[in-house]
Amino acid sequence: MGASAMTAEALVLVVEGDEYLSSVRRNLLQKAGYKTIQAATGMDGLRSVDEFNPDLVLLDAVLPDSDGIEVCCKIKTNSKDSKSYVVLLWSVKTYSESEAWDSENGADGDRRYDYRC
């Protein structure tokens, strides 16, 4: 399924260690009509991909238990039945580090966000 084929019936998995950011993202997606599930850690995210096979995974690059790039690679290589698109989310702080990373590691896209306290 390409990005243009995403429908409101699509299931989106939000993998985010920050409870507030996870809530904001899920609320925005739900208001747009998408079904959402959440995971707070990389391990929970991997289990959710295997259990629910979401259409889209919004994956934070920095998680409490693991690196988002590693989780992305595992989703793309270990989840045999998964056809999930994965978008890595980078904070401004970590985005400069992402420039050394490329699409060969499996993500279908990446986005930078500015999060300030």
URQUIQUI-V190995 format. One record per pair of residues at least 6 apart in sequence whose C-alpha atoms are under 8 Angstrom apart, sorted by the first residue. I is the first residue (numbers start at 0). J is the second residue. If there is no record, write none. Layout:
# URQUIQUI-V190995
I|J ; I|J
This chain:
# URQUIQUI-V190995
0|54 ; 6|33 ; 7|31 ; 7|32 ; 7|33 ; 7|34 ; 8|32 ; 8|33 ; 8|34 ; 9|33 ; 9|34 ; 9|53 ; 9|54 ; 9|55 ; 10|33 ; 10|34 ; 10|35 ; 10|36 ; 10|53 ; 10|54 ; 10|55 ; 11|33 ; 11|34 ; 11|35 ; 11|36 ; 11|53 ; 11|54 ; 11|55 ; 11|56 ; 11|57 ; 12|35 ; 12|36 ; 12|37 ; 12|38 ; 12|44 ; 12|47 ; 12|48 ; 12|53 ; 12|55 ; 12|56 ; 12|57 ; 13|21 ; 13|24 ; 13|25 ; 13|35 ; 13|36 ; 13|37 ; 13|38 ; 13|56 ; 13|57 ; 13|58 ; 14|21 ; 14|37 ; 14|38 ; 14|39 ; 14|40 ; 14|41 ; 14|44 ; 14|56 ; 14|57 ; 14|58 ; 14|59 ; 15|21 ; 15|37 ; 15|38 ; 15|39 ; 15|40 ; 15|58 ; 15|59 ; 15|62 ; 16|38 ; 16|39 ; 16|40 ; 16|59 ; 16|61 ; 16|62 ; 16|63 ; 17|39 ; 18|39 ; 21|37 ; 25|35 ; 25|36 ; 25|37 ; 28|34 ; 28|35 ; 29|35 ; 37|44 ; 38|44 ; 38|47 ; 39|62 ; 39|63 ; 40|62 ; 40|63 ; 40|64 ; 40|65 ; 41|62 ; 41|63 ; 41|64 ; 41|65 ; 41|66 ; 41|67 ; 41|70 ; 42|64 ; 42|65 ; 45|70 ; 45|73 ; 45|74 ; 48|74 ; 48|78 ; 48|81 ; 48|83 ; 49|78 ; 49|80 ; 49|81 ; 52|80 ; 52|81 ; 52|82 ; 52|83 ; 53|81 ; 53|82 ; 53|83 ; 54|82 ; 54|83 ; 54|84 ; 55|83 ; 55|84 ; 55|85 ; 55|86 ; 56|83 ; 56|84 ; 56|85 ; 56|86 ; 57|85 ; 57|86 ; 57|87 ; 57|88 ; 58|67 ; 58|71 ; 58|85 ; 58|86 ; 58|87 ; 58|88 ; 59|67 ; 59|87 ; 59|88 ; 59|89 ; 60|66 ; 60|67 ; 60|68 ; 60|87 ; 60|88 ; 60|89 ; 60|93 ; 61|67 ; 61|89 ; 67|87 ; 68|87 ; 68|104 ; 71|85 ; 71|87 ; 71|104 ; 71|105 ; 71|106 ; 72|104 ; 72|105 ; 72|106 ; 74|81 ; 75|81 ; 75|105 ; 75|106 ; 84|106 ; 84|107 ; 85|105 ; 85|106 ; 85|107 ; 85|108 ; 86|106 ; 86|107 ; 86|108 ; 86|109 ; 86|110 ; 87|106 ; 87|108 ; 87|109 ; 87|110 ; 88|109 ; 88|110 ; 88|111 ; 88|112 ; 89|97 ; 89|109 ; 89|110 ; 89|111 ; 89|112 ; 90|111 ; 90|112 ; 90|113 ; 90|114 ; 91|111 ; 91|112 ; 91|113 ; 91|114 ; 94|111 ; 102|108
